[in-house]
Amino acid sequence: MTTPSSERSPTPFSLRKIAVPAFGPSILYGIGNGAILPVIALSARELDASVALSGLIVSLIGIGSLVSNIPAALITSRYGEKRSMVGAAALSVVSLVLCIFAVHVWMLATGVFLVGVAASVFLLARQTYLMDAVPAYMRARALSTLGGTNRIGVFVGPFAGAALIHFLGLQGGYWIGLAAMAGAGLIALLAPEMAPPQRRSDRHAKPRVQDIARDHAKTFLTLGLGILLVSALRSSRQVVVPLWADHLGLGATAASVIYGLVAAVDMSVFYPAGTVMDRFGRIWVALPSALLMGLSLMLTPLSTGVTTFLLFSLILGFGNGISSGIVMTLGADAAPAQGRTEFLGIWRLIADIGNSVGPVILAGITAIASLAVGVSAIGTLGLGAAAVFWKWVPRKPTASH
């Protein structure tokens, strides 16, 4: 007997149908950031900045993002995801023009800082845009893919930049970044609006950030603590691998190969991890990722040769890879319907604080004790994050709707 059309199952949602508008800007933005990161310090040195000042200028991207998370939430809430992404891409282009034509170190510093500001707006708007576009039962896969495509872009960016740097000098990296970010803005401009009509009309009745912080303080102080710890862990790993390679006396080539292999593992597992989170629950990725990263860092000081160091590094890369979308997914799950963007702005602020303090903690402990003690201590943050996730992450998958 033929099933009436009204009783037939709806067509299953497919990420492929929205791949270009949903993930195209993310990979292009990642390429842009990846292209400029290796040349910022060198550009500062060319403008007669000291080594210390050059390092500070590189950190201005992270600082710009950190201080802009709450303003980014207010901008996205007021103007909507699509216009916010286009505006952020436009600001990125202007910022990179400043970097390209910088004649003074502070002109370069201003451009780099504004790149971080624009990134905060763009990434928050991209997350909320995708949350509108994807049903809840595919949320983790979508957000893991969002994080994964950005990582792929950051990985590809330096190679794309190197090709143009060969012909144009250091400015070539910025021109690649400018083109990639302009492309991200163009895709966002042409993409359809994903927010349903009722959400767009509700933007005028938005709660204040301080109200959201007060009403959801328990979530920020519990699950948010886990996010802060795992973010500190993830940012520290980027410092640990090259430093321990140097500690073992490995040459630059060997260290680069190991770093590349770790990145390859990192980028290969984000979608399967998202699938596991959607089907079985967030805990099945949140807990293993924190444990794997924490334990691998705690064991790294025991490595005395290339083989064991490579093994621990690959485990670290796998743990980081499966955690690709965990911060965004847990934030999306916890966010309220009213004040969602403001909630996510606070959530990103917590994660960015973790990203900032991780390497600082590593440097401080290393200066007081030793690199081995510093790396092991950073690894314990993974155990702390795992304990928080075990206590506070829901066991069941998010209900579909």
C-alpha positions in Angstrom: 0.0 0.0 0.0 1.3 3.5 -0.9 2.1 5.7 2.1 0.3 9.0 2.0 2.6 11.9 1.3 1.7 13.5 4.6 3.0 10.5 6.4 6.3 10.1 4.5 9.5 10.8 6.3 11.0 14.1 5.5 14.1 14.2 3.4 17.1 13.7 5.6 19.2 16.7 6.2 22.6 16.7 4.4 25.6 18.9 5.3 26.7 18.6 1.7 23.7 20.8 0.6 25.0 23.7 2.6 28.7 22.9 2.4 29.8 26.1 0.5 27.9 28.7 2.5 28.5 26.9 5.8 32.1 25.8 5.6 33.5 27.8 2.6 34.1 31.0 4.6 35.6 29.0 7.5 38.3 27.3 5.4 39.1 30.6 3.5 39.3 32.5 6.8 41.6 29.8 8.1 43.8 30.1 5.0 44.0 33.8 5.5 45.1 33.4 9.1 47.5 30.7 8.3 49.1 32.8 5.5 49.8 35.8 7.8 50.9 34.1 11.0 54.4 33.1 9.9 55.2 36.6 8.5 54.0 38.9 11.3 57.1 38.6 13.5 59.4 38.9 10.4 57.5 42.0 9.3 58.0 43.6 12.7 61.7 42.8 12.6 61.9 44.5 9.2 60.4 47.6 10.8 63.2 47.5 13.4 61.1 46.0 16.3 63.0 44.1 18.9 62.6 40.3 19.2 60.4 40.8 22.3 58.2 43.4 20.7 57.9 41.3 17.6 56.6 38.4 19.8 54.1 40.8 21.4 52.8 42.0 18.1 52.2 38.4 17.0 50.2 37.9 20.2 47.9 40.9 19.4 45.8 38.6 17.2 44.8 36.6 20.3 44.5 39.7 22.5 42.2 41.3 19.9 40.0 38.3 19.8 40.0 38.0 23.6 38.8 41.6 24.3 36.3 41.5 21.4 34.2 38.4 22.4 31.5 40.4 24.2 31.4 43.2 21.7 31.2 40.5 19.0 28.2 39.0 20.7 26.5 42.4 20.8 27.3 43.1 17.2 26.0 39.7 16.0 22.9 40.0 18.1 22.1 43.4 16.7 22.9 43.0 13.1 22.6 39.3 12.5 25.0 36.6 11.5 25.3 37.3 7.8 25.9 41.0 8.0 28.3 40.5 10.9 30.4 38.0 8.9 30.5 40.3 5.9 31.5 43.3 8.1 34.2 41.2 9.9 35.7 40.1 6.5 35.7 43.8 5.4 37.5 44.8 8.6 40.0 42.0 8.0 40.7 43.3 4.5 41.3 46.9 5.8 43.5 45.5 8.6 45.7 43.6 6.2 46.0 46.7 3.9 47.4 48.4 7.0 49.9 45.5 7.5 50.9 45.5 3.8 51.7 49.2 3.7 53.0 49.6 7.3 55.8 52.1 7.5 56.0 52.0 11.3 55.8 49.1 13.8 52.7 50.6 15.5 50.9 50.7 12.1 51.6 46.9 11.8 50.5 46.3 15.4 47.2 48.1 14.8 46.5 46.0 11.7 47.3 42.8 13.5 45.2 43.7 16.5 42.2 44.5 14.2 42.6 41.1 12.5 42.0 39.5 15.9 39.0 41.8 16.5 37.5 40.8 13.2 38.2 37.1 13.8 36.2 37.2 17.0 33.2 38.7 15.3 33.5 36.4 12.3 33.9 33.1 14.2 31.0 33.9 16.6 28.7 34.8 13.7 29.8 31.7 11.8 28.9 29.5 14.7 25.5 31.0 15.3 24.8 30.9 11.5 25.5 27.2 11.4 23.4 26.6 14.5 20.5 28.1 12.6 21.2 26.1 9.4 21.6 22.6 11.0 19.1 20.5 12.9 20.1 19.7 16.5 20.6 16.0 15.8 23.5 16.9 13.5 24.9 19.8 15.5 28.1 18.2 16.7 29.0 16.9 13.2 28.4 20.4 11.8 30.4 22.3 14.5 33.2 19.7 14.5 33.4 20.1 10.7 33.4 23.9 11.2 36.4 23.6 13.5 38.1 21.1 11.3 37.8 23.1 8.1 39.3 26.1 9.9 42.2 24.0 11.0 42.7 22.7 7.5 42.7 26.3 6.3 45.3 27.3 8.9 47.4 24.3 7.8 47.2 25.2 4.1 47.6 28.9 4.5 51.4 29.0 5.1 52.0 27.0 2.0 49.8 29.3 -0.1 51.6 32.3 1.4 55.0 30.9 0.8 54.3 30.7 -2.9 53.5 34.4 -3.2 56.2 35.4 -0.7 58.7 33.9 -3.2 57.7 36.7 -5.7 56.6 39.6 -3.5 58.5 39.2 -0.3 56.8 39.2 3.1 53.8 41.2 1.7 52.9 38.1 -0.3 51.6 36.4 2.8 49.4 39.3 3.6 48.0 39.5 0.0 47.1 35.8 0.2 45.4 36.5 3.6 43.6 39.5 2.1 42.3 37.5 -0.9 41.2 34.6 1.3 39.3 36.8 3.8 37.7 38.8 1.0 36.5 35.5 -0.5 35.1 34.5 2.8 33.2 37.7 3.0 31.9 37.3 -0.5 30.6 33.8 0.2 28.9 35.1 3.4 27.3 37.9 1.4 25.9 35.6 -1.2 24.8 32.9 1.3 21.1 32.7 2.2 19.9 33.9 5.6 19.5 30.9 7.9 17.8 32.5 11.0 14.0 31.7 11.1 11.7 34.7 11.0 10.8 34.5 14.7 14.5 34.6 15.6 15.2 37.6 13.4 12.3 39.5 15.0 13.4 38.6 18.5 16.7 40.4 18.1 15.0 43.6 19.3 14.1 41.9 22.7 17.6 40.8 23.6 18.7 40.4 27.2 21.8 42.2 28.6 25.1 40.4 28.7 25.3 40.8 32.5 21.8 39.2 32.9 22.9 36.2 30.9 26.1 35.9 32.9 24.1 36.0 36.2 21.3 33.7 35.1 23.7 31.1 33.7 26.5 31.5 36.3 26.4 27.9 37.4 27.0 26.7 33.8 29.9 29.1 33.3 31.5 28.1 36.7 31.1 24.3 36.1 31.1 23.3 32.5 32.8 26.6 31.6 35.7 25.6 33.8 36.2 22.4 31.8 36.2 24.5 28.6 38.8 26.9 30.1 41.1 23.9 31.1 40.8 22.1 27.8 41.5 25.3 25.9 44.6 25.9 28.0 45.7 22.4 27.2 45.1 22.7 23.5 47.0 26.0 23.2 50.0 24.7 25.2 50.4 21.7 22.9 51.5 23.9 20.1 54.4 25.1 22.2 55.3 21.7 23.8 55.9 19.8 20.5 58.6 22.1 19.1 60.2 22.8 22.5 60.5 19.1 23.4 61.9 18.3 20.0 64.6 20.9 20.6 65.1 19.4 24.1 65.8 16.0 22.5 68.3 17.6 20.1 66.2 17.0 17.0 67.0 19.1 13.9 64.5 21.6 12.5 63.6 19.2 9.6 62.7 16.3 12.0 60.8 18.6 14.3 58.8 19.9 11.3 58.0 16.4 10.1 56.7 15.4 13.5 54.7 18.6 13.8 53.2 17.9 10.3 52.3 14.3 11.2 50.6 15.5 14.3 48.6 18.1 12.3 47.6 15.4 9.8 46.2 13.2 12.5 44.5 16.2 14.1 42.7 17.1 10.8 41.6 13.6 9.9 39.3 12.7 12.8 37.0 15.7 13.4 34.0 14.4 11.4 34.0 10.9 13.0 34.2 12.6 16.4 31.2 14.7 15.6 29.3 11.7 14.5 30.1 9.9 17.8 28.9 13.0 19.8 25.6 13.2 17.8 24.8 9.5 18.1 26.0 8.5 21.6 26.4 11.8 23.5 29.0 14.5 24.0 30.7 12.7 26.9 32.1 10.0 24.6 34.4 12.6 22.9 34.8 15.3 25.6 36.1 12.8 28.2 38.5 10.8 26.0 39.9 14.0 24.3 40.8 15.6 27.6 42.3 12.3 29.0 44.3 11.6 25.8 45.8 15.1 25.6 46.5 15.3 29.3 48.1 11.8 29.6 50.2 12.2 26.4 51.6 15.5 27.8 52.3 14.0 31.2 54.2 11.1 29.4 56.1 13.3 27.0 58.9 14.0 29.5 59.5 10.2 29.6 60.4 10.2 25.9 64.1 10.0 25.3 64.1 9.4 21.6 62.3 10.1 18.3 60.1 7.0 18.4 58.5 7.5 21.9 58.3 11.3 21.3 56.5 10.7 18.0 54.1 8.2 19.6 53.1 10.6 22.4 52.8 13.5 19.9 50.5 11.5 17.7 48.3 10.6 20.7 48.2 14.3 21.5 47.2 15.1 17.9 44.5 12.5 18.0 43.1 13.8 21.3 43.1 17.3 20.0 41.6 16.3 16.7 38.6 14.6 18.2 38.1 17.7 20.4 37.7 19.9 17.2 34.1 21.0 17.9 33.7 20.2 21.5 33.9 23.8 22.8 31.4 25.1 20.2 29.1 22.1 20.6 28.9 22.2 24.4 28.3 26.0 24.2 25.6 25.5 21.6 23.9 22.9 23.7 24.0 25.0 26.9 22.9 28.3 25.2 19.4 29.6 26.0 17.0 30.4 23.2 16.8 34.0 24.4 20.2 35.6 24.6 21.9 32.8 22.7 24.5 35.1 21.0 25.3 36.8 24.3 25.8 33.5 26.0 28.1 32.3 23.2 30.1 35.5 23.5 30.8 34.8 27.2 31.5 31.1 26.3 34.1 32.2 23.7 35.6 34.6 26.2 36.1 31.7 28.7 37.8 29.6 26.0 40.0 32.5 24.8 41.2 33.1 28.4 42.2 29.4 28.5 44.0 29.7 25.2 45.9 32.7 26.5 46.9 31.4 30.0 48.0 27.9 28.8 51.4 28.9 27.3 51.9 31.4 30.2 51.5 28.7 32.8 53.9 26.5 30.8 56.5 29.2 30.6 56.1 30.1 34.3 56.6 26.6 35.6 59.4 26.0 33.1 61.2 29.1 34.3 60.8 28.1 38.0 61.5 24.3 37.6 62.2 22.7 34.2 60.6 22.1 30.9 59.8 18.5 31.9 58.0 19.7 35.0 56.2 22.4 33.0 55.0 19.9 30.4 53.8 17.4 33.0 52.0 20.1 35.0 50.2 21.3 31.8 49.1 17.6 31.3 47.4 17.6 34.6 45.0 20.3 33.2 43.6 17.5 31.0 42.8 15.4 34.1 41.0 18.4 35.6 39.0 18.9 32.4 38.1 15.3 32.3 36.8 15.4 35.9 34.7 18.4 35.1 33.3 16.8 31.9 32.6 13.5 33.8 30.5 15.5 36.3 28.7 18.0 34.1 28.5 16.9 30.5 25.1 15.3 29.8 25.3 11.5 29.0 22.5 11.5 26.4 22.7 12.9 22.8 20.8 16.1 22.1 17.3 15.3 21.0 16.5 15.8 17.4 14.0 18.4 16.2 
